[in-house]
Amino acid sequence: MTYLLQARSTGRDLWVVPDHPGMPSLGPWRHRSGGLVSELVADGEVDRLGFTPRFKRTGRGQRVGDLIWTTGDFAKIASLRFVRVLEEIGATGFRTFPVDVVAGDGSPLGEFVGLAVLDGDESHDLRFSNGVQFWEFAASDRVVEALRERGVTELSISSA
């Protein structure tokens, strides 16, 4: 069975927005390499940026999840405990990258990494859910079973 995973996005849940020095948002900004900054971050190609992507709390919601909503941007932010489960089971189809997730005053909100789903290859444990990078992504039943077994459920999990 295939599942769809995404950050929870109710009024109770923490939302973050891109907050990079010298850049008002990830938005349509082009990087000197020619790529859109938002796409480079969503794809986990942050080594091309020359800075660590930073996301700042919006003031909406307090509940910190294992996946954090990035207000419509396709960047995905995952808790370290989420990623550790993926690593423990040898899950395929993703990469992680450094991010800073901060409160309004700049203090860290926890230990998180960026999570990039690599493609739509159905043989991978994580893959695109609709053919492109998106905030929702598909996961194999073994990934969802492992997440549930370890109590990593602070996210939205639904049947595909």
N, C-alpha and C positions, 0 to 999 in steps of 0.2 A: 504494500500500500504506500502511496505517496501522500505526504502532508505538506501544508503550506505554513511557513513560519514568518512572523513579522513582529515588530515591537508593538506592545499595546499602546493605544493612543486615546484613552479616555481622558477626561478632565483631571482624574486622579494621578495619571502617569506623567513622569518627567519627560519633558520635551527639550531638545537642544537645537540651537541654530549655529551655523558656521560663524566663527569669530576670529578671523586672521588679522594680525597687524598689517595695516596698509591695504586691506581688502575688506570692503563693507559686507560682502557675502561671497559664497562660492559662485552663485548665480552664473551669468554668462561670461565671466572673466576668462580670457584666453591666457594661457601660460606662454612663456617665451618659446617653449617647444612646439607651440601650435595647438596643443590640446586644450579643451575646456577644463578649467580647474575642477569643476564639479565632477566631470567624467573621470579625470585622473584619480580623484579621491574615491569615487564609487568603485572604480576598477582596482583600487589598491596600489596604484602606480605612483605613490607619493615620493619615491626617491627622485623622481623627475621634477618635483616642486621646489626642493631646497628649503622646505620648512615642514614642521609637524602640524598637520591639520588640528585646529582647535575648535571645540564646540562649547557653547556657553548656554547655561540653563535659561529658559525663556521666562520663568516665573509661573509657568503653568504646571500644575501637578507636583507632587512630592514623592510618589512611589517610584523607586529606582528599580528598573527591570534588568533581566538578563540580555535583552535587546532594548536599545533606547531609540525612541522616535526622533528623527532628524527633520521634522516639519516639511515633509514632502520631497526633500533631497533624497537621492538614491543611495547616499552613503549609509552604511550600516555600522552600528556601534554595538559591540558585544562585551559582556562581562568576561573576566578571565575564567570564571568557573564554567561558563558556556564553552569557551574555546578549549579548556582543559579536557572536557568530555569528548569533544571532537578529536583532539589529539590522542587521548587514551584509546579510542576505538579505531584509530587510523582512518578517520573519515577522509573522503576525497572531494575535490571540486571547490576548494576555497583557499584563500591566503589571508593572513592577518598583517596589519601594519600599525605603527604607532599613531596614537591620537591623544590629545589632551581634552578631558571633559571637565569643565569648571563651573563653579557657581558664579553668580553675578559679581562677586568680589574677587574673582580669580582663583579662589581656593579649589583644590581638586575635589571632585565628587565621587571618586572611587577609582578602582582599577579596571580600565577598559582598553580595548583595542579596536581598531577598525577591522571590519570583516568584509572581504570582497568575495562574492560568488563568481567563479571563473567563466562559466559558460552554461549552455543548456544540455550538455552531454548527459543522456539518461543513465549512463553507467556510473556517474558520480553520485556520491551521497548528498551533496548540496548542488543545486543547479538552478538556472533561471526558471521561473514559473511560467513566464509568458514570452520566452524567446529573447528577452533583453534584460539588462540590469534594471532592477526594480526594488522597491522597499520590501516587497513580499518575495519569498523564494521557496523553492521546493526542497524537501528533505526526505530521505529514505526512512522507512519504518525503523531500521536499526538505529539511526540517529535519534529519532524521537523516543524510542524505547530507552536508550541510554540516558537521554536528558531526563526523562521521567524517573527512572530508577535512582538517579543521583539528586533528585529534587530541584533540577534546573528548569523551572516552569514559570518563571516570571516573564512570560512572553505570550503571544497569541499563537496557538497551535490549532489548525483545523484540517479536516480531510480535504484532499484535492478533488 
